Amino acid sequence: KGYRLSLKVRGRKPKNNYMAYSKEREPISDANIKYLKRIKDFCEKNGAMLVFVSIPSCQNYNYKRHNSISDLAQQLCIDYIDMNLLRKDILINWKRDTYDKGDHLNYHGAEKVSAYLGKYLFETNALVDKRSDRNFEDWNDAVDNFYVELEEAKAKRQERHKKKRRNKLASLLNGEFENTTASSNTNIETTK
């Protein structure tokens, strides 16, 4: 829930080292801090574990932001996972795993991030498996619907690629035919 499926690939070469170490901090707005504190209070009142997570983004993330969020997480006693620093654990391929040149992850990148986060949540006992709990059937339905949507998206993408290849082949053949016709006409005119 809350994920927009995209198989689109618009990669990029990341900035030299978008996570180059820095001691500087990028300010977090007072409004954001206020709402994060409210979310923390809500989670505590409802027995939920809050975790701050920074998803990989070579377009809009840097070490200054990391420092600020890390400081806030420590102040609020909240776990913080900065996936931008986990390059050996989460192998993001910036040429393949993003749909908008490095700001957001596509399906391939999201799959890698989800695997890491799922493992973390399982190992920290932050989640209890409720797949068999009737009160959570809508989550199972959402998973089933996601996989249907994924298969449909893959089929549409495959059809688009087939159509592109057919059009390219037709274009090549037409161009070759036109060149052959043009050279034949030239030969005919010079022999007259």
C-alpha positions in Angstrom: 0.0 0.0 0.0 1.3 3.4 -0.9 3.6 2.3 -3.7 3.2 3.5 -7.3 4.4 0.8 -9.6 6.8 1.8 -12.3 8.8 -0.4 -14.6 10.1 2.6 -16.5 13.8 3.0 -16.6 15.4 6.4 -16.8 18.8 5.9 -15.2 21.7 8.2 -14.7 25.3 8.2 -13.7 25.2 9.4 -10.1 27.1 12.6 -9.1 30.7 11.7 -8.4 30.0 10.8 -4.7 26.6 12.2 -3.7 27.3 10.8 -0.2 30.7 12.3 0.3 31.4 12.7 4.0 30.6 16.1 5.5 30.3 17.4 9.1 27.8 20.0 8.0 24.0 19.7 8.6 21.1 20.7 6.5 18.3 22.3 8.5 15.1 20.4 9.1 12.1 22.7 9.3 10.3 23.2 12.6 7.1 22.1 11.1 8.7 18.8 10.0 10.1 18.2 13.5 6.8 19.0 15.1 5.0 16.4 12.9 7.7 13.8 13.4 7.3 14.2 17.2 3.5 13.8 16.8 4.0 10.6 14.8 6.4 9.3 17.4 3.9 10.0 20.2 1.1 8.3 18.1 3.3 5.2 17.6 4.2 5.0 21.3 0.5 5.2 22.3 -0.4 2.5 19.9 2.5 0.1 20.5 4.2 0.6 17.1 7.9 0.8 16.5 8.9 4.0 14.5 11.9 3.8 12.2 13.3 6.6 10.1 14.3 5.4 6.7 16.1 7.3 3.9 15.6 5.6 0.6 18.5 5.8 -1.9 18.4 8.9 -4.0 21.5 10.1 -5.9 19.5 13.1 -7.1 18.3 14.7 -3.9 20.2 13.3 -1.0 23.6 14.0 0.6 25.6 13.6 3.8 24.4 16.9 5.2 20.8 15.6 5.2 22.0 12.3 6.7 23.7 14.2 9.6 20.5 16.2 10.4 18.2 13.2 10.3 20.7 11.1 12.3 20.9 13.8 14.9 17.1 14.0 15.2 16.7 10.3 15.4 19.2 10.2 18.3 17.4 13.0 20.1 14.0 11.2 19.7 15.5 7.7 20.4 14.4 6.4 17.0 16.2 3.9 14.9 17.5 5.4 11.6 18.3 3.4 8.5 20.1 5.5 5.8 20.0 3.2 2.8 22.2 5.7 0.9 25.1 4.5 3.1 24.3 0.8 2.5 25.8 0.5 -1.0 27.4 -2.9 -0.3 24.1 -4.3 1.2 21.7 -2.7 -1.3 23.2 -2.8 -4.7 21.4 0.0 -6.5 22.2 0.2 -10.2 21.5 3.9 -11.0 21.3 3.2 -14.7 18.6 0.6 -14.2 16.9 1.0 -10.8 15.3 4.4 -11.1 12.5 5.9 -13.3 13.4 9.6 -13.0 17.2 9.8 -13.2 18.0 9.0 -9.6 15.3 10.6 -7.4 12.9 7.7 -7.1 13.3 4.0 -7.5 11.4 2.0 -10.0 10.2 -1.6 -9.4 13.7 -3.1 -9.6 15.2 -0.6 -7.1 12.1 -0.8 -4.8 12.4 -4.6 -4.8 16.0 -4.3 -3.4 15.1 -1.8 -0.8 12.0 -3.7 0.3 14.1 -6.9 0.7 16.6 -5.1 3.0 13.9 -3.4 5.0 11.8 -6.5 5.3 14.8 -8.4 6.7 15.6 -5.6 9.1 12.0 -5.5 10.4 11.9 -9.3 10.8 15.2 -9.4 12.6 14.3 -6.6 15.0 10.9 -8.2 15.7 9.2 -5.0 14.6 6.6 -6.9 12.7 4.5 -9.8 13.5 3.4 -12.1 10.6 -0.3 -11.5 10.3 -0.9 -13.1 6.9 -3.2 -15.7 8.5 -5.1 -13.2 10.6 -8.5 -12.5 9.2 -8.4 -8.9 10.4 -5.6 -8.3 7.9 -7.1 -9.9 4.8 -7.2 -6.6 3.0 -3.3 -6.7 3.1 -3.3 -10.1 1.4 -5.7 -8.8 -1.2 -3.4 -5.8 -1.7 -0.5 -8.1 -2.3 -2.5 -10.2 -4.8 -3.6 -7.1 -6.6 -0.1 -5.8 -6.7 1.2 -9.0 -8.4 -1.7 -8.8 -10.9 -0.8 -5.2 -11.7 2.8 -6.1 -12.0 2.1 -8.9 -14.5 -0.1 -6.5 -16.5 2.5 -3.8 -16.5 5.2 -6.3 -17.6 3.0 -7.6 -20.5 2.2 -4.0 -21.6 5.9 -3.1 -21.5 6.8 -6.2 -23.5 4.1 -5.4 -26.1 5.5 -1.8 -26.4 9.0 -3.2 -26.9 7.8 -5.6 -29.6 5.9 -2.7 -31.4 9.0 -0.5 -31.2 11.2 -3.3 -32.7 8.6 -3.9 -35.5 8.4 -0.2 -36.3 12.2 0.1 -36.3 12.5 -2.9 -38.6 9.8 -1.5 -40.9 11.5 1.9 -41.0 14.9 0.3 -41.8 13.3 -1.8 -44.6 11.5 1.2 -46.0 14.6 3.3 -45.9 16.6 0.6 -47.6 13.9 0.1 -50.2 13.8 3.9 -50.9 17.6 4.0 -51.2 17.5 1.0 -53.6 14.8 2.7 -55.7 16.6 6.0 -55.8 19.9 4.4 -56.9 18.0 2.4 -59.6 16.4 5.6 -60.9 19.8 7.3 -61.0 21.2 4.3 -63.0 18.3 4.5 -65.4 18.7 8.2 -66.0 22.4 8.0 -66.6 22.0 5.2 -69.1 19.5 7.1 -71.3 
